[in-house]
Amino acid sequence: MRDEGSVSGAIKILAGIVITLLLVAAIFALFNRTKGGLDEAGNKMDALTGQLATADYDALAGKTDVSGADVSQFIDGHKKDSISIIVKTTKDTTGTEYSSNYDSTYADYTKWADAMALTRNKSDKHYINPSAKFTCTLKYNTDETIASIEFKQN
């Protein structure tokens, strides 16, 4: 009698282990299936975010009547973008580049604020006259992504 109880108990334990292993395998299989879908959804979201980010730039491409106020606002609003913003004024014909990722010059917010203050200082060559008109040009990399945006005072 004792042997029958021991065998029966061992079979129940073995059955429990097998069922547990099957459940774990099913969970892993389900995870692997959904992981691919989640990765694909993440990639699509990244692509959409990239398209939305360049939409601001594309909207300005080729415009010849962008106000200095809009240029200043654009620079400040895109300070964390990896795309260089180059501004050429009548006093600064070589241009000044504004980009947080171009080098570490503007990575610090204080330095960025100082640079933006110069764009509002009438006696500085970096001054951007709010009522001046600028022409906007986009520059592209070889892979057709936007490398920089240039505002040149008319």
N, C-alpha and C positions, 0 to 999 in steps of 0.2 A: 504494500500500500504506500509505503514511504517513497518507493522508487517511482511510482506513478505520479505522485504529487510533485516530486523533484523534476521529473521529465516534463510534466505539464507546466510547471513554473518556468522552466528553462525555455520552453517553446514560446510562452507568453512574452518573456523578456526578449528573446530573439525576434519575435514578431514586432515588438515595440521598437527595437533598434532598426529593423528593416523599414518600418513605416516612417520613422524619424528621418532616416537617410533619404528616403524617397521624397519626403516633404522638403528637405534641405535642397535636394537636387532640383526639384520643381521651382523653388524660390530662386535659385541661381539661374536657371533657364529663363525664367520670367524677367529677372533683373537684366540679363544679357540682351534680351530682345528689346526691352524698353530703353536700355542704355544707348543703343544705336539710334533710336528715334530721338532721344533727348539730345544726343550729340548733333544730330542733323538739325534739330530745331534751334539749338544754340548757334550753329553756324549760320543758319538763315537769319537769326536775330542780329548777329554781328554784321552780316552783309547789309541788312536793312538799316542798321545804325550808321554804317559807313555811307550809305546812299543819302540818308537824312543829313549827315554832317556836311557832305559836299553840296547839298542843295543850296545852302546859304551862299557858297562860293559861286555856283553856277548861275544863281539869280543875278549876280553882279557882273558876270563876264561880259566884256565888250561895252559896258555902259560908259558914257562920256560925261554924264552929269551927276556923278556921285558927290554929294556935299561933303565938305571937310568934317562937319559934325557927324555924318554917317560913317566916315572913315575912322574917326576917333572912337566912336561907339563900337564899330566892327572890331577894331584892334583890342579894345578892352573886353569885349564879349567873347573873343576867341583866343584869349591869352594862354589857354591850356592846350590848344591844338598843336599838332606836330607840323602843320603847314606854316611856312614862313610868310610873314606879311611885310612887304617892302613899301615904304612910303617915300616918294620923291616930291619935294616941294620946290618952289622957285628959289629958295635959299639953300636947300640941300639937294642938289641935282644928282649926286651920286646915290642918295637914298639911305634910309635907315631901316634895318631889319628888326622886326618885332616877332619873336618866337620863343616860347618857353623851352622847346626841345632842340633848337638849333645849336645852342651852347648853354652853359650854365649862367649866362649873364642875367637872364630874367627869371631863373628858376625860383629865386627868392622873391616873395611878394613885395617886400620893401623896395627892392631894386626895380620891380615892375612899376610900382606906384611912382617912384622917382622918374622913371622914363616917361610915364604918362603925364606927369606934371610938366615935363619939358615940352610936350606937345601943346600945352595950354599957355606957355610963356612966350609972349609976343616978341621978346628980344632974343629968343633962342632960335638957332637954325632948324631945330626940330619942330618948331611951331606949326600946327595945322590950323589954318584959318577956317573956322566953322562955316563961313559963307563961300569959301573957295570951291571950285568945281574940279573934280578929279576924273581921270579915265582909268578904268579898271581892266587889267589884263591878267589872265591865268596862265601859269607856266606848268607844263606837264613833264613827268618823268617818262622814260622809255616804255614803261608798262601802262601808260595812259592814266596814271593817278596824278592828282594835283600836287605839285611840289611847292609852288608859291603863288601868292596873289600880289600883284603890284598895283599900287595907286599912284598915278603920276598927275601932278597938278597941271591943269590946262593953262 
